[in-house]
Amino acid sequence: MSARTDILPSPELLDFQLFDWLNIAGGEERETLSAILDTARRLAVDAFLPHYRQGDIEEPSLDVEGVRILPAIRTALARYAELGLFGMSFSEELGGLGLSFAASLAIHSNFAAANVSTAGYTMLTVANARLISTFGTPAQIERFALPEIEGRWFGTMCLSEPQAGSSLGDIRTKAVPDGEDELGARYRLTGNKMWISGGDQNASENIVHLVLAKIVAEDGSLPVGSKGISLFIVPKLLPDGTRNDIAVAGLNHKLGNRGTSNCLLNFGEGGGAVGWRVGMPGQGLPQMFMMMNEARISVGMGAASLAYRGYRQSLQYAQERSQGRPAGTKGGAPVAIIEHPDVRRMLLQQRVYAEGALAICLYCAHLLDQGGRDAEALLALLTPVAKSWPSEFGVIANDLAIQVHGGYGYTRDFDVEQLWRDNRLNPIHEGTTGIQALDLLSRKILHSDGRALSLLCARIVVTARRAETDSRLAVFASSLLDFWQEVEGVIEGLSGRGPEAFDDATLFLRAFGHGVIAWLWLDQAVTATALAQTAFRSSLLYACRYFFESELPQARCWLSIVARHSTLVRSMPDEAFA
Ligand SMILES: Cc1cc2nc3c(=O)[nH]c(=O)nc-3n(C[C@H](O)[C@H](O)[C@H](O)COP(=O)(O)OP(=O)(O)OC[C@H]3O[C@@H](n4cnc5c(N)ncnc54)[C@H](O)[C@@H]3O)c2cc1C
């Protein structure tokens, strides 16, 4: 395998996580899936990886015709469509390949690691087609979702506005009823949508915008808050081939992820963009949120993939770069920097973040595939973790990858600075880390019936009991149980308190996330011990040990800060910000 292929999530790791650990398929199905993964990986290397840097330098441009993107991105996406990969997770009736979400996500990890910006168009299109195929009418599905599943049309998600990002209840885009036709209830939309990824491009025949807007009542008033938000399909080109009333008001020039165009779109400057309502009035946000689990896990997977690639690239660099001598020795030839304990720490840290992040994303994807009451409850609890933990720790991993490269890491001669810039988006979009933390602590824990948390704790106990029977893992089993007992104690202390219970929600999410990842490392280690002795297996056990000995103790400190139930930040006067 060439050095370049070596930077994508390794087939050995994905095979282990999907088949040995999660057991998503066996026998012939496993072989078929491995073959699809292999084909996808080759496409990622041949068509997505080569323009990684070029896509960053040659940003999308805007002229009178619209937004133009790099030709190599268009070619890569056309090849992706040829293999039917836009439809990989859709049923065969919809023209898809019928793969599970876990398998599709593992396939996606290759493309995200190779070129996250180019892969961004596929992720958005799939999320869009999923929403339409779940909530749309048969006519809407046929007209809009099927061309997306084929990869001929791409999709966007138009939620944010210049003044409304985290608080979508404050959006101002309006929809005025305009009759009914074969595609359903028709409206005219006016408003501005900010930050729209893939908002315009010249790679697909048409663009299907999914737009959140408020329906104007007969008296001209707009509903207040999030309950009055509805969802609309607003295509760039109307069914008769004419252009809809949508203007690209500008492109955003971003820190990273530059290959994915990002637009300010003005709807209805010429009187009203034509849109068709999806589902019932007022159901816009609930419909969007039902699809959010998938979108959020995919964001987590993007972050994990970038972290993984940074790890592999910095590992390679550390093996090749000579500098300094071991502490306490004088003279002699310089050693490879991987010999220095501090560099080894930075590499191990990256590895446990990247592979831990892959694990939580695949675990959640598998829960989504399994369905049923327990899996759904657990998935709801773990989704904020699957979105935020890989995003937060993926950026730290990429930061460490830069550090391993020393001064060279701070230049554009190596990919690691771009990986960091690309990854820095992930704690921001699809709900910032702060918003995910509130969701976890408020809706999913303190304001819930506690069932999901009990299910999680029960699974953690099962893993610990299995680990206790292996002398190498028993000590980790007891740290894991102790840690989760502390988490439960902190939750108990927070319940019944007022709004100040949420002041340290982000720190709580961080600690809770570490506890979840520790559990998944141990659970994988338990699986690995049952397999034949291989280099992969020993390596996994070392990584598990590193997480328990170097990472989990840090999470205990974060928990102890949350446990103080301090009102420190809330009570700080304005002078503190002088
Ligand atoms: C590159 C990029 C691509 C994007 N793509 C899309 C897209 O395709 N479609 C789309 O609709 N949107 C997209 N977005 C928008 C993205 O989802 C928003 O940027 C995000 O939701 C945050 O909103 P905001 O930028 O208005 O920040 P704000 O909501 O103003 O948040 C600013 C800060 O305040 C914090 N904050 C806000 N409210 C609270 C609260 N109640 N409690 C605690 N803290 C709070 C946030 O955590 C954050 O740290 C994209 C953004 C970027 C940068």
The ligand as an SDF file (V2000), in Angstrom:
LIG
                    3D

 53 58  0  0  0  0  0  0  0  0999 V2000
  -18.5550   26.9000    6.8690 C   0  0  0  0  0  0  0  0  0  0  0  0
  -19.9570   26.8880    7.3790 C   0  0  0  0  0  0  0  0  0  0  0  0
  -20.9080   26.1180    6.7300 C   0  0  0  0  0  0  0  0  0  0  0  0
  -22.2290   26.1710    7.1370 C   0  0  0  0  0  0  0  0  0  0  0  0
  -23.1830   25.5040    6.4120 N   0  0  0  0  0  0  0  0  0  0  0  0
  -24.4980   25.7190    6.6940 C   0  0  0  0  0  0  0  0  0  0  0  0
  -25.5200   25.2060    5.8450 C   0  0  0  0  0  0  0  0  0  0  0  0
  -25.2460   24.5360    4.8520 O   0  0  0  0  0  0  0  0  0  0  0  0
  -26.8120   25.4870    6.1510 N   0  0  0  0  0  0  0  0  0  0  0  0
  -27.1540   26.2240    7.2260 C   0  0  0  0  0  0  0  0  0  0  0  0
  -28.3300   26.4400    7.4380 O   0  0  0  0  0  0  0  0  0  0  0  0
  -26.2090   26.7270    8.0590 N   0  0  0  0  0  0  0  0  0  0  0  0
  -24.8970   26.4900    7.8060 C   0  0  0  0  0  0  0  0  0  0  0  0
  -23.9230   27.0080    8.6250 N   0  0  0  0  0  0  0  0  0  0  0  0
  -24.3340   27.8200    9.7590 C   0  0  0  0  0  0  0  0  0  0  0  0
  -24.0380   27.1600   11.0930 C   0  0  0  0  0  0  0  0  0  0  0  0
  -24.9230   26.1310   11.3280 O   0  0  0  0  0  0  0  0  0  0  0  0
  -24.0900   28.3110   12.1300 C   0  0  0  0  0  0  0  0  0  0  0  0
  -22.9200   29.0840   11.9530 O   0  0  0  0  0  0  0  0  0  0  0  0
  -24.2010   27.7780   13.5340 C   0  0  0  0  0  0  0  0  0  0  0  0
  -25.4590   27.2230   13.7400 O   0  0  0  0  0  0  0  0  0  0  0  0
  -23.9590   28.8770   14.5620 C   0  0  0  0  0  0  0  0  0  0  0  0
  -24.7720   29.9920   14.3040 O   0  0  0  0  0  0  0  0  0  0  0  0
  -24.1410   31.4560   14.2510 P   0  0  0  0  0  0  0  0  0  0  0  0
  -23.0030   31.4260   13.3160 O   0  0  0  0  0  0  0  0  0  0  0  0
  -25.2380   32.4210   13.9870 O   0  0  0  0  0  0  0  0  0  0  0  0
  -23.5630   31.6680   15.7050 O   0  0  0  0  0  0  0  0  0  0  0  0
  -24.3900   32.1110   16.9920 P   0  0  0  0  0  0  0  0  0  0  0  0
  -25.6530   31.3320   17.0840 O   0  0  0  0  0  0  0  0  0  0  0  0
  -24.4770   33.5940   17.0160 O   0  0  0  0  0  0  0  0  0  0  0  0
  -23.4200   31.6170   18.1530 O   0  0  0  0  0  0  0  0  0  0  0  0
  -22.2460   32.3180   18.5530 C   0  0  0  0  0  0  0  0  0  0  0  0
  -21.7130   31.7080   19.8580 C   0  0  0  0  0  0  0  0  0  0  0  0
  -22.7020   31.8530   20.8920 O   0  0  0  0  0  0  0  0  0  0  0  0
  -23.0140   30.5940   21.4600 C   0  0  0  0  0  0  0  0  0  0  0  0
  -24.4480   30.5550   21.7680 N   0  0  0  0  0  0  0  0  0  0  0  0
  -25.4750   30.9390   20.9770 C   0  0  0  0  0  0  0  0  0  0  0  0
  -26.6390   30.7280   21.5950 N   0  0  0  0  0  0  0  0  0  0  0  0
  -26.3690   30.1890   22.7930 C   0  0  0  0  0  0  0  0  0  0  0  0
  -27.1470   29.7280   23.8960 C   0  0  0  0  0  0  0  0  0  0  0  0
  -28.4810   29.7660   23.8530 N   0  0  0  0  0  0  0  0  0  0  0  0
  -26.5120   29.2250   24.9680 N   0  0  0  0  0  0  0  0  0  0  0  0
  -25.1680   29.1360   25.0110 C   0  0  0  0  0  0  0  0  0  0  0  0
  -24.3660   29.5510   24.0010 N   0  0  0  0  0  0  0  0  0  0  0  0
  -24.9550   30.0590   22.9060 C   0  0  0  0  0  0  0  0  0  0  0  0
  -22.6550   29.5750   20.3880 C   0  0  0  0  0  0  0  0  0  0  0  0
  -22.3640   28.3010   20.9620 O   0  0  0  0  0  0  0  0  0  0  0  0
  -21.4350   30.2120   19.7560 C   0  0  0  0  0  0  0  0  0  0  0  0
  -20.2940   29.8960   20.4700 O   0  0  0  0  0  0  0  0  0  0  0  0
  -22.5860   26.9460    8.2620 C   0  0  0  0  0  0  0  0  0  0  0  0
  -21.6070   27.6560    8.9460 C   0  0  0  0  0  0  0  0  0  0  0  0
  -20.3090   27.6450    8.5170 C   0  0  0  0  0  0  0  0  0  0  0  0
  -19.2970   28.4600    9.2550 C   0  0  0  0  0  0  0  0  0  0  0  0
  1  2  1  0
  2  3  1  0
  2 52  2  0
  3  4  2  0
  4  5  1  0
  4 50  1  0
  5  6  2  0
  6  7  1  0
  6 13  1  0
  7  8  2  0
  7  9  1  0
  9 10  1  0
 10 11  2  0
 10 12  1  0
 12 13  2  0
 13 14  1  0
 14 15  1  0
 14 50  1  0
 15 16  1  0
 16 17  1  0
 16 18  1  0
 18 19  1  0
 18 20  1  0
 20 21  1  0
 20 22  1  0
 22 23  1  0
 23 24  1  0
 24 25  2  0
 24 26  1  0
 24 27  1  0
 27 28  1  0
 28 29  2  0
 28 30  1  0
 28 31  1  0
 31 32  1  0
 32 33  1  0
 33 34  1  0
 33 48  1  0
 34 35  1  0
 35 36  1  0
 35 46  1  0
 36 37  1  0
 36 45  1  0
 37 38  2  0
 38 39  1  0
 39 40  1  0
 39 45  2  0
 40 41  1  0
 40 42  2  0
 42 43  1  0
 43 44  2  0
 44 45  1  0
 46 47  1  0
 46 48  1  0
 48 49  1  0
 50 51  2  0
 51 52  1  0
 52 53  1  0
M  END
$$$$
